[in-house]
Amino acid sequence: RLATLYEIAMADLMLDLGDLLLVESAEVEVAVGAGELVLIVPEAVPVSIEATVGAGEIEMFGETVDGFSVVERHVSPGFDEAPATLTLDLDVAAGRIEVRR
């Protein structure tokens, strides 16, 4: 079952949603205080992602940016027309976010 919130203070978190099948749209928030967040999203589900790192790095689908107060966004083609979508709000205060399929 998919939770709406995943939160951890200081550690690494791997969230594998690669096999997730959605029959309705879902919104998920993931927050890590300090550490690394690795998120695997499903191939067949359109996603809208906003990733924020206070200090560190974001690697989203092979594109990497780093620094302070880094924000990256991604919206899959066809997201607005899809019957079921996944909206992700990712936040790491200090560390790294990696998003891949």
Secondary structure, 3 states (H helix, E strand, C coil): CCCCEEEEEECCEEEECCCCCCCCCEEEEEEEEEEEEEEECCCCCCEEEEEEEEEEEEEECCEEEEEEEEEEEEECCCHHHCCCCEEEEEEEEEEEEEEEC
